[in-house]
Amino acid sequence: MTALLHASRPEDVAAAAAILRDGGIAALPTETVYGLAGNALDAGVVGAIYAAKGRPSDNPLIVHVASVDDLPRVVREVPATARALADAFWPGPLTMVLPRRDVVPDRVTAGLDTVAVRVPDHEAFRAVLRAAGVPLAAPSANRAGSPSPTTAQHVLHDLDGRIPAVLDGGPCTVGVESTVVDLTSTPPRLLRPGGVSLEQLRAVLGEVDVDPAVAGELAPDQTPGSPGMKYRHYAPAAPVLVVEGDVADAAAWVRAQPERHPAVLCFDEEADAFAGLDVVTYGSATDPASLARGLFDALRTVDRPEVTRVFARCPADDAGLYRAVRNRLLKAAAFRAVRAPGR
């Protein structure tokens, strides 16, 4: 059984650090989602992370450090762009892809010559980092492909008995994974949208490209440059279909589908339109932060054996945090979307 530790207890924080220092793995809270952490410089530990998650080995991991001063431990150079972003957004939900040092195992980077690094904005995680004394690789603490965990209870649902411990730091405040930007490209390239928006990146860096994988699928033979780019992610067992268009048209179209037990994932304001169906809301359409915080919990709520398909309502807006929410829903749907015809 996995031990449940509490971030409010210094002795539990110390216990989590001791597990990591001794070559074990443990789930830790961050502001984005819970991460399954282990020594990023130990290939055997990294292998244990992949095994616990059932994660494909060509899907690179993010390395977490306690401060920008720790970057030289894992990267060959720290360009001015990285320092500018760190000044603006670290600690915080931003990951930078930089040239890696040889000390970082291939298993962390999926064989790439780059490594993804960030400083998390969660005091308990940084306290564990400082006490463990090593950079920590920490993908989301869930079974590969399933919705990311935003509470310790989500972690236990997926990994109880598969890992030694989870440190409970309460619900994650952002709720979607970090933004990933590749600083080895010219211009820099957004690989995954998250808690730092494209608009915020451009305010610091100027021109920033958007990788096609943000809105579409990678080819089967492509190696992802960042977590979350290649495989079907964030998904319940039942297939997900994004239904776009006017809410009344969408509700009429969903009701006409020959599904035995459909579930509807929608905005708070749309619940009445789908009345009588199995409805789960995940936040307000006018509050992207609430959508980000509620999305993965809602996807887990519809992950029930009786549900045969999930019809999801997705933000049409691609600005700010809406872009991250839209990306996660489209990934959960394997980029399958329809537009409900007008009546």
N, C-alpha and C positions, 0 to 999 in steps of 0.2 A: 504493500500500500504506500502511496505517496504521502509524505509528511506535509501538513499544511502549516506553514510558518506565517508570522504576521510582521509586516514592515514597521508597525508601531513599537515593536519590542527590539531594543538593541541587541539582545542575545540571539534573536532569530535572524537578524541581519548578519550577525557574526557567524551564525551556523550556516547560512547560505553561502557566505564567502568561503568558509572552511571547506564545504563540499567542492566548490570550484577550484580552490587552491590545491586540493588533493586529487584533482583529475576527474572529478565528477561533473554532472550537468544538473541544472536546476532552472525552473521557470521563474522569471523575474518580471515585475511590473515596469512598464514605461508609460509615457504619456500617449503613445500611439496604440500599441497592442502589447499583450504579454509576450515576452521573448523567452525562447529556450536557450539558455546561456551555457557556454563552456569556454575553456581556454582556446583562444583563436590561434595560438602558436603551436598547438599540439594536434597533429593530424589524427591521432587516435581518438582524442576527445571529440574532434569535429566529426569523425566517423560515427561516434555514438549519437551525436545530434541528428545526423541524417537517418540513422537506424530507428531512433525513437519516433521520429516524425513519419518515416516511410517516404522520405523526400528524394526525388531524382537527383543524381549526383552531378548533373550538368546545370543545376540551378544554384548560382553563387549565394554566399551568405554575406550579411552585413556585419562588420566588426565595430564594436562599441568601445570608445575610450572615454576617460574621465574629463579630459579637457583638450583644447587645441594644442597645448604643449606636448601632448602624447602622440600627435600625428607622426613625428619622425620615427617612432617605434615600428610603424607598419607601412609607411609610404616613403618613396625615394626622394620626393621633392614636394614642397608645399608652395604652390604658386600664389601670386598675389590675389588671384580670383578666389582661391580657397580661404585666404585670410579675410578677405572682404565679406564672404558669405558667413564665415564663422563669427565675425564681429556682429553681423546683422541677425543671425538666426540660431547660434549655438549658445547654451544648450537648447535643443529644439528638434522638431520633426523634419530635419533635413539631412540627407545622406549624400556625400560627395564621392564620386568615383575618381581615383587618383592612381598614379603608377605605384605598384606595390614593391615592397622590399622582399628579398628572397626568403626572409624569416617567416613570411606568411605562407602556409602550406597551399599546395595546389588544390587541395580538397575544399579550402575556403573559397577560392576564386573560380572554381570549375575550370582550372587550367589557364585562365586569362592572365594577362600581364598587369592587370589592374585590380584594385581592391576597393570595395565600398565601405566608407567609414562615417560614423556620426558620433555626436555627444548627446546622449539622451537627456531630456528635461524631466527627470524623476529622481528625487533625492535618494530614495532607497536604492535604486539601481546604481547611481553614482557612488553611494556608500559601499555597496558590494564591490564595485570596480576597484575602489581605492584599497579595500581590505584584501581583495584577492590578489592584487598586484600584477594582473595580466590583462591585456585586451581581451574582450569577450565577443566571440561570435554568437549571434542570437537571432535566428529566424523566429517567426511567430510560433508560439508554443501550442500547436495544434497538430492533428494528423494532416498530412499533406493533402491539399485540395479543399479541405473543409473550411467553413467560415473562420476567420481569425478570432482569437479569444480576447475579449476586453474585460473579463473578470477572472478571478482565480477559479471560480466554479466552472467556467468554460474550459479552463486548462484541465481540471480534474475530470471533466466529462470525457475528454479526448485521451488523456495521458495518464490517468490514475493507474499506478502499478508499473508504468513504463519508465518513470523518472523518479529520482530520490525525493525531490521536494519542490513545492511551489511557494513563493513568498507573496502573500496576499497584500497588495498595496491599494485595494479598492478599485472601482471602475476606472478605466482609462479615460483621460479627459479629452483627447482628440478623437480616438476611435477608429481611425484608418492609419495604415502604415505610412512611414515617412516618405516625403518627396525624395526622389533620386535624380541627381543631375551629374552627368558625365563631364568632368572638367578636362579630360584628355582629348576631347573633340574641339574643333574650331569651326563655328562658334560652339559654346557649351550646348549640351543636348539634354532635354528632359526625358528621362527613361521611365519614370513612374510618377504620377501626380500624387500629392499627399497634403500634409498640413501646412506646408509653405507653398503658396500658389505660384503659377507661372508668371503672373503679373509682378509678384514680389521679387522673384528671381531676376526678371528683366529690369526692375528698378535698380538693382545692384550691378548686374553684369552687362546690361544693354541687350544685344541680340542673344536669344536663346532659341534653338531649334526644338521641335517636338518630335520624338521618335515615332515612326508609324505604328509601333507596337502599343502605343498608348490607346489607340482607337481601333486596332486590328490585331490579327494573330501573326505570330512569327512562323516562318516556314519550319517544317519538322527538323531540318538539318541545321538550323541556326542555333548557336549558343547564346543564351540571353546574357546581356551585359549587366543585368540587375535582377534581383528577386522580383517575382510577380509579372514577368514579361511573357513567359512562354506557355505555361500549362494552364488548364482550366483551374481557376482558383476560387476561393471564397464561397464555394457552392454547397448547398444542401444535396441530399441524395437525389431528390426529384429534379428533373430538368427545369431550368429557368428560362422563361421567355420574356423579354422586355416588350411592353406594349406602350407605344407612343401615340400621341394625338390627344384630342380633347377628352376630358375625363368621362363625359356622358357617352361619347362614341366608344371609348375604351371599355366602359362597363357593359354596354350593350354587346360588344364583340366578345368579351370574356364569357358572358352568360350564354352565348350561342355556341360555345365550344363543347364538343362531346367528351369532356373529361369526367371521370368517375368522382374524383375528389380534388378539385383545384383549390389552391390557396392564392390569395391576392396580397401582395406586398405593396403598400401605397402610402402616400403622404397623409398626415393627420386630417387635413381638410377634405380628403377624398373618401373617407371611410363610409359616409352615408351613401355615396353613389354605388358602392359595392355591397350594400346591406343584404344580409341573407347568405352571403358567401363566407368562406373561412378567411377573414380579413386580419392582417397584422400590419399596423402602421409603424413607421420608423422615424418620424420627425415631421417638422413643418416645412412645406415647400418654400416658405420665405426665409427659412433659417438653416443655411447649409451646415452650420456647426452641429445643429441638432440631428440632421440627417447622418452626418459622419459618425456621431456618437452612437446613434441607434441602429445603424445598418447591420452590423454583424450579429448583434443580439437578435434582431428581427429575422435574419437568415437562419439563425439557429432555431428560432421558435417555429419556423415553418418546416424544419427538418424532422418530419415525423413519418412513420411508416405508411400511414393512410393517405398522405398527400401524393397525388399522381403527377402534378405539374404546378409550378409556381409562376403566376403571371405578375410581373413586377413593373411598377411605375417608376420612371427614371427621370431625373432632372434634365430638362431640355437645354438649360443654360450650361455653358462650358467655361464660365468664368470662376475664378477663385476656387473655393473648396468644392463647389459643384463639380468641377472637373474630376476630382478624386472620387467622389461618390459615383459619378457616372461611369468612370473607369472600372470600379470594383463591381458594379452591377453588371456591366457588359462582360467582364471577365467571368463572373458567376454564370452568366448565360452563354458562355463560349461565343460571344458576340452575335447571338441570335436575337433579332428584334423585328417587330412588325409595327406598322402604323395602322391603327384602327380606322376603317373607312368611315367617312361622314355619313350621317343618316339622311 
